[in-house]
Amino acid sequence: METLDPFNFRADAGWSPTHDLVGYHVLATDGAVGKVIECNHATGESYLVLKTGALMFGHRVMVPAGTVSHIDHVEEKVYLDRTKAQVNAGPDFDPEAYTEPAYRSRLGEYYNDTYRAA
């Protein structure tokens, strides 16, 4: 069984350092889940921070880059290999700790547990 490399974009996802993903719409396997508000693409540390839900009532979540299955730069859309429920059930985004190893480890473990190799 294939394993997830959580904090690196997949080689076939369509990520390119020439494209900033901030502002791209994000789609889960079952529909729209949010919009990219922050993106880090450092090797071994890549992630997206999403604003989910309605503008006034949404919240922020962080997803590891390894969950990105495809990026459409023409349509400015990022496709995840998770459902909306899986994204929303992930660890709460913590703006004070999201760069800390313990937070990233917890996030990586959550997404490794929900990984389904295609």
C-alpha positions as CSV (number, residue, x, y, z in Angstrom):
1,M,0.0,0.0,0.0
2,E,1.2,3.5,-0.9
3,T,1.9,5.8,2.0
4,L,1.3,9.6,2.2
5,D,4.2,12.0,2.3
6,P,2.2,14.6,4.1
7,F,4.3,17.8,3.8
8,N,5.4,17.5,0.1
9,F,3.3,18.0,-3.0
10,R,2.9,14.9,-5.1
11,A,5.1,14.8,-8.2
12,D,2.0,14.4,-10.4
13,A,-0.2,17.0,-8.6
14,G,0.7,19.9,-10.9
15,W,2.4,22.1,-8.3
16,S,4.8,24.6,-9.7
17,P,6.9,27.2,-7.9
18,T,5.9,29.7,-10.5
19,H,2.2,29.7,-9.3
20,D,1.1,31.2,-6.1
21,L,-1.9,29.2,-4.8
22,V,-3.3,31.9,-2.6
23,G,-6.8,32.7,-3.7
24,Y,-7.3,29.3,-5.4
25,H,-10.6,27.5,-4.7
26,V,-10.3,24.2,-2.9
27,L,-12.4,21.2,-3.7
28,A,-12.7,18.0,-1.7
29,T,-13.8,14.7,-3.2
30,D,-17.4,15.7,-2.5
31,G,-17.4,19.4,-3.4
32,A,-16.1,22.9,-2.5
33,V,-14.4,23.2,0.9
34,G,-12.8,26.6,0.9
35,K,-10.2,28.9,-0.5
36,V,-6.4,29.0,0.0
37,I,-5.3,31.9,2.2
38,E,-1.8,30.8,2.8
39,C,0.6,28.4,1.1
40,N,4.1,27.1,2.0
41,H,6.0,25.1,-0.5
42,A,9.3,24.5,1.3
43,T,10.5,20.9,0.8
44,G,9.3,18.7,3.6
45,E,7.2,21.6,5.1
46,S,4.5,22.3,2.4
47,Y,1.0,23.0,3.4
48,L,-2.1,25.0,2.6
49,V,-4.2,27.1,5.1
50,L,-7.8,27.2,4.0
51,K,-10.7,29.5,4.8
52,T,-13.7,27.2,4.9
53,G,-17.4,27.8,5.0
54,A,-19.3,31.1,4.7
55,L,-17.3,34.3,4.7
56,M,-18.5,35.4,8.2
57,F,-18.9,32.0,9.8
58,G,-16.1,30.0,8.3
59,H,-13.0,28.9,10.0
60,R,-9.4,28.2,9.1
61,V,-7.9,24.7,8.6
62,M,-4.4,23.6,7.6
63,V,-3.9,20.7,5.2
64,P,-0.6,19.1,4.3
65,A,0.4,19.4,0.6
66,G,0.4,15.7,0.3
67,T,-3.4,15.7,0.3
68,V,-3.4,17.7,-2.9
69,S,-4.3,15.3,-5.8
70,H,-4.4,17.9,-8.6
71,I,-4.0,21.6,-9.2
72,D,-5.7,23.3,-12.1
73,H,-3.9,26.6,-12.7
74,V,-6.2,27.7,-15.5
75,E,-9.3,27.4,-13.3
76,E,-7.3,28.3,-10.1
77,K,-8.6,25.2,-8.3
78,V,-6.9,22.8,-5.9
79,Y,-8.3,19.3,-5.6
80,L,-7.8,17.3,-2.4
81,D,-8.1,13.6,-1.9
82,R,-10.2,14.0,1.2
83,T,-13.9,14.7,1.8
84,K,-15.2,17.9,3.3
85,A,-16.0,16.2,6.5
86,Q,-12.4,14.9,6.8
87,V,-10.9,18.3,6.2
88,N,-13.3,20.0,8.7
89,A,-12.7,17.3,11.3
90,G,-8.9,17.8,11.2
91,P,-7.0,19.4,14.0
92,D,-8.0,23.0,14.6
93,F,-5.7,25.5,12.9
94,D,-3.5,27.1,15.6
95,P,-2.0,30.4,14.4
96,E,0.4,30.3,17.3
97,A,1.7,26.8,16.8
98,Y,1.2,25.7,13.2
99,T,4.9,26.0,12.5
100,E,5.9,23.9,15.5
101,P,7.0,20.3,15.0
102,A,4.4,18.9,17.5
103,Y,1.5,20.5,15.7
104,R,2.7,19.4,12.3
105,S,3.3,15.9,13.6
106,R,-0.3,15.8,14.9
107,L,-1.6,17.1,11.6
108,G,0.5,14.6,9.6
109,E,-0.8,11.7,11.8
110,Y,-4.4,12.7,11.3
111,Y,-4.0,12.9,7.5
112,N,-2.0,9.7,7.4
113,D,-4.8,7.9,9.2
114,T,-7.4,9.2,6.6
115,Y,-5.2,8.4,3.6
116,R,-6.6,6.2,0.8
117,A,-4.1,5.5,-1.9
118,A,-5.7,5.9,-5.3
